[in-house]
Amino acid sequence: MSAIEIKDLHVAIGDKPIVKGLSLTIKQGEVHAIMGPNGTGKSTFSKAIAGHPDYTITQGDVLIDGQSILALEPDERARAGIFLAFQYPCEIPGVSIANFIRAAMQARLKDGEELDATGYYKQLYAQMDSLKIDRKFTSRAVNDGFSGGEKKRCEILQMAMLKPRFAFMDETDSGLDIDALRIVSEGIEHMRGADLGILLITHYQRLLNHIVPDFVHVMYDGRIVKSGDKSLALELEAKGYDWVKTELAAS
Amino acid sequence: MSTSLTETISPTGSFTPDIFAQHLAAQTGLPDWWLDAKRTAWAQFQSSPLPTIRDEAWRFSTRSGIKLDGYAPASASPSAQLPAHASDLPCAARLVFSNNVLAQHTALAADLAARGVIVEPLRDALVKHGDLVRRYLNQQHTNLGGDKFRALHTALAHDGVFIYVPAGVEVPTPIAVVHQASGAGATVFPHTLVVAEANARATIAEFFTSAEPDAVQLASGVNDLFAGPGAQLNYIAAQAWSSQTLAFQHNAITADRDARILALNVHLGGRQARHESHSRLIGPGAHSEMLALTVAQGTQEFDQRTLQTHQAPHTSSNLLYKNALLDSARTIFSGLIVVEPDAQKTDAYQSNRNLMLSDTAEANSLPGLEIQANDVRCSHGATTSRLDPEQEFYLLARGIPKAQAAELLLFGFFEKVLGEIPHEGLYQTIRALIQTKLKK
């Protein structure tokens, strides 16, 4: 079983420190949730792990099975098993979903190996069907003109096809209506299993009604300030984030 | 020994009177009017100066100037090795030329021939359909500055293709024309003349290629397209000459009432490649779609000059030229929309978009309008952009390596034009040619 270990991570955007010493270990098979108020560094943290060039890791380390991934380029990190489900998936006009996912899968094969087109499309259509994505979407440009719900479903589709070991899901529930939330949650729940470690980043508890996490962490001012099981999410929902702030101030 | 050298550039270069005399002597059995046209063109070629960047029509063109020296117009013989281009493409007919000489001919299906469709080597057509050919051959000039090189073409063109689709006939699959230049110094003069009568439909795919990827060669080609009332013509061309070719291509489009012509040119090859394209909308309801894609690499220069002339009311034209520039490549786009006084309700659009993939590449854009009617809708624009870093990160975050991510985004940038290619096989062939170029 693999694990991703985040050790005392500090992340800055330009000169501004955003994440200030975050530590967390996610094993394959586990579902973690990070909750916290806006502006606390949740998105910064996940983008930094994926290797976004605008985010500088100033201290700490991220290791997969004891090997640091910080020297790896973003594409190498992805091929090492990291998947970032974007909060705001990027629109890429002119690049079809089918070609895009195909290129991503081809990149995971050994040199000289060709992706089998028939098998690929079979798999793609099966995943699309279970996510209730119209098969016609294969020829549509990535996220181009998609609704919020379509974009998020498309993120889940990519995840289902690429089969990462560790998925960082940044506010996957934001911008979804109840039906879309259900479809997306079912999609994630369907992938849940011994081979996948999931980190759900969310502002609201409602996603956690559909996907029950093994661990819940509260993030505040760039750090994890409280960890617990699923009941922590309910407590947060009942008491609000001010409760955490007051508790922190008191300690 | 010391000699002082004053270099004078000969306006005719390797193209001496002897070369022309030899060429003319070999044109036996062809109509007199054609030989006369050649003599006239030769005189025009000889008497006109080489262009300089001081000429308005050559603004921003290569600073070192154009020289016609160093070519071997008479000696190059056809290559035995024919290009594989388009060999898998399902087509209605295919003609392959090697150094101006017809090397392979897959004739048109009998049923289409029976309905009056003509797809023949120009030399045959000049004899068999002389009057018909004469009505259209070189009747419509481009007038965009390259007349000297068009004259050279007419004087020395050995053969070409004549395509004629009679009224109401549809040719369902593309007609493929392939030109190969082979050998050092080779000079080629491809000519394709397409005439679609009223309500006829056809797609022509033309490929320009070199047997050696880096041979010094010269090409001056012409492709003129005529669409009668209601006709629909698609002309798709991929220019993939050698990296050291000096290339000129002259294209004139004439669209009559309710006709629609698509001319889509993909520019990949050449050291310096100039493309001139002139659309004339002569009947109400006529439409011209002028699309182009360029991949400019190394020190290549692509020089594109266009003219959209609206002569009749209720005509429309749409031009979209997209260039991707790498390394220290240069592109020049100079386009003009002219709306003549009678062409009310004209709808004309012109857009040049440049994707800069290098800091040392240079894109020049000179869009222009000349409107002599008062009730028209015309617009033009030029943009220069770079790869979007967020799009790039999104692709990387899915495990796609940087070079491939750039290639995907480049194809994304091209897709709006590529997506207009009719016939899936042709679309794939053109995509593959672009991919091959990007791997160089």
Interface residues (C-beta under 8 A of the other chain):
Chain A: A50 G51 H52 P53 E73 P74 D75 A78 R79 F83 L84 F86 P89 C90 I92 P93 G94 V95 N99 F100 I101 A103 A104 A107 R108 A141 V142 Q158 L162
Chain B: D388 P389 E390 Q391 F393 Y394 L395 L396 A397 R398 G399 I400 P401 K402 Q404 A405 L408 L409 F411 G412 F413 F414 E415 K416
